[in-house]
Amino acid sequence: MRITLVDHPLIQHKLAHIRDKNTGSKDFRELMSEVSLLMAYEAMRDLELEEKEVETPVARARVRVLSGKKLALVAILRAGLVMVDGILKLVPAARVGHIGLYRDPETLSPVQYYAKLPSDIAERRVFLLDPMLATGGSASHALALLKEKGATGIKLMSIIAAPEGLERIARDHPETEVVVAAVDERLNDHGYIVPGLGDAGDRIYGTK
């Protein structure tokens, strides 16, 4: 498994404010969206390009534009939605899919309650969005579902990851590239990332 750590100074600065428990929901949402946009630059570095000609005000010019497979952003609900908002600013034509999962509080295993994906998911470059890669159970389940639908070359984007989550993905889906902004210390007894940022969904939407 390949891990890409996007440690640009702007991302690290914004991540510091995201971690701060005193950051309110509005600012938290905006910062998460901005970090996701910045991470997408690196995650999409290998998108294919093709040459074409355009007419400038002065002369004809050879330029390069995106080619190859179209894109799909798949959010793990509910926290993954905030990453979609940021990345769509870069690639507004991308299709968006949703996978609804919640973590059983006793077993910490994922339970699926919803899945809606583009019908042509197998023909697209897929970016799976899960802001917090904690145990890795939800992301592993979503990756398995996407592969069942024919998706290949999937990249998993997470803002913060725990070593345990990365190990789970490496074991279950060794071909998957994971793009992260930070790798934290560990999980606590409740399956939360330490130091982390708390429950991303609750902080995004102001719920508990």
C-alpha positions in Angstrom: 0.0 0.0 0.0 1.3 3.5 -0.9 0.7 6.3 1.6 1.0 9.9 0.4 1.4 12.4 3.1 0.4 15.9 2.0 2.2 18.2 4.5 2.0 21.5 2.7 2.4 24.4 5.2 -1.1 25.8 4.3 -2.6 22.4 5.2 -0.7 22.1 8.4 -1.8 25.6 9.4 -5.4 24.9 8.7 -5.2 21.5 10.4 -4.0 23.2 13.6 -7.2 25.2 13.7 -9.3 22.2 12.8 -7.9 20.3 15.8 -8.6 23.2 18.2 -11.7 22.3 20.3 -12.7 26.0 20.4 -13.1 26.2 16.6 -16.9 26.5 15.9 -18.9 24.5 13.4 -18.9 27.2 10.7 -15.1 27.6 10.7 -14.6 23.9 11.1 -16.6 23.1 8.0 -14.9 25.7 5.9 -11.4 24.6 7.0 -12.2 20.9 6.4 -13.4 21.9 2.9 -10.3 24.0 2.2 -7.9 21.2 3.4 -9.7 18.7 1.1 -9.3 21.0 -1.9 -5.6 21.4 -1.2 -5.2 17.7 -0.7 -6.9 17.0 -4.0 -4.1 18.8 -5.9 -1.7 16.0 -4.8 -4.2 13.2 -5.0 -5.0 14.1 -8.6 -1.4 14.6 -9.7 -1.4 11.6 -12.0 -4.6 12.4 -13.9 -4.0 11.8 -17.6 -3.6 14.8 -20.0 -4.0 15.1 -23.8 -3.0 17.8 -26.2 -5.3 20.0 -28.2 -5.2 23.4 -30.0 -7.0 26.6 -28.9 -7.1 30.1 -30.4 -5.6 32.7 -28.1 -6.1 36.5 -28.8 -2.7 36.4 -30.5 -2.2 33.0 -32.2 -3.0 29.3 -32.0 -1.6 27.4 -29.1 -1.0 23.8 -28.2 -2.4 23.1 -24.7 -3.0 20.2 -22.4 -6.4 19.2 -21.0 -7.7 16.4 -18.8 -8.3 13.1 -20.7 -8.9 9.5 -19.9 -11.4 8.3 -17.3 -13.9 10.7 -15.9 -13.9 11.2 -12.1 -16.1 10.1 -9.2 -16.1 11.3 -5.7 -17.6 8.9 -3.2 -18.3 10.2 0.3 -18.7 8.0 3.4 -21.6 9.6 5.2 -21.9 11.8 6.9 -18.5 13.5 7.5 -17.3 12.7 4.0 -19.7 15.3 2.5 -17.6 18.2 3.7 -14.7 16.8 1.6 -16.9 16.6 -1.5 -17.8 20.3 -1.2 -14.1 21.4 -1.4 -13.0 19.0 -4.2 -16.0 19.8 -6.4 -14.6 23.4 -6.7 -11.6 21.8 -8.5 -13.5 19.2 -10.6 -17.1 20.4 -10.8 -18.0 17.8 -13.5 -17.1 14.8 -11.2 -20.0 12.5 -10.3 -20.7 12.0 -6.6 -21.6 8.8 -4.8 -22.6 8.2 -1.2 -22.1 5.3 1.1 -23.9 5.4 4.4 -22.1 3.6 7.3 -22.2 3.9 11.1 -20.0 2.3 13.6 -21.6 -0.1 16.0 -20.6 1.2 19.5 -20.1 -2.2 20.9 -18.1 -4.0 18.2 -16.8 -0.8 16.4 -17.7 -2.7 13.1 -19.3 -0.7 10.2 -23.0 -1.2 9.5 -24.2 -0.1 6.0 -27.5 1.7 5.8 -27.3 3.4 2.4 -25.4 3.2 -0.9 -26.0 5.3 -4.1 -23.2 5.2 -6.7 -22.9 6.5 -10.3 -24.1 3.8 -12.7 -20.8 4.0 -14.6 -18.6 3.8 -11.5 -16.5 1.1 -13.1 -15.5 3.5 -15.9 -14.4 6.3 -13.6 -11.3 7.3 -11.5 -12.7 7.0 -8.0 -11.7 9.0 -4.9 -13.2 7.6 -1.7 -13.5 10.3 0.9 -13.4 9.6 4.7 -12.0 12.4 6.8 -11.0 10.3 9.8 -9.4 6.9 9.1 -9.6 5.5 12.6 -10.1 1.7 12.8 -10.3 1.5 9.0 -13.5 -0.6 9.2 -15.7 1.8 7.3 -13.2 2.6 4.6 -12.4 -1.1 4.1 -16.1 -1.9 3.8 -16.6 1.0 1.3 -13.6 -0.1 -0.7 -14.9 -3.7 -0.9 -18.3 -2.4 -2.1 -16.7 -0.2 -4.8 -14.6 -3.1 -6.1 -17.7 -5.3 -6.2 -19.2 -2.6 -8.5 -16.1 -2.8 -10.8 -14.2 0.2 -9.6 -10.4 -0.1 -9.9 -7.5 2.2 -9.1 -9.4 3.7 -6.2 -7.6 6.4 -4.0 -8.7 6.8 -0.4 -8.5 10.4 0.9 -8.5 11.0 4.7 -7.5 14.2 6.5 -6.3 12.4 9.6 -5.4 8.7 9.9 -4.4 6.4 12.8 -1.7 3.7 12.4 -4.4 1.1 13.1 -6.5 2.3 10.2 -3.6 2.3 7.8 -2.7 -1.2 8.8 -6.3 -2.3 8.2 -6.3 -0.9 4.7 -2.9 -2.4 4.0 -4.1 -5.8 5.0 -7.6 -5.7 3.3 -6.8 -3.6 0.2 -3.0 -3.5 -0.3 -3.4 -2.1 -3.8 -5.1 1.1 -2.6 -3.2 4.4 -2.4 -4.1 6.4 0.7 -3.7 10.2 0.7 -3.6 11.8 4.1 -2.7 15.2 5.7 -1.6 13.7 9.0 -0.9 10.4 10.7 -1.6 10.6 14.4 -0.4 8.5 17.4 -3.0 5.9 18.0 -6.6 5.0 18.8 -8.1 5.2 22.3 -10.3 2.6 24.0 -13.4 4.1 22.3 -11.9 4.0 18.8 -11.2 7.7 18.5 -8.0 9.0 17.0 -5.5 10.5 19.5 -4.9 13.5 19.4 -7.3 13.7 16.5 -10.0 16.3 16.4 -13.0 14.6 18.1 -16.0 13.4 16.2 -15.8 15.0 12.7 -19.5 14.6 11.9 -20.6 16.2 15.2 -18.2 19.1 14.8 -19.2 19.7 11.1 -22.9 19.8 11.9 -23.0 20.9 15.5 -24.5 17.7 16.8 -23.6 15.4 19.7 
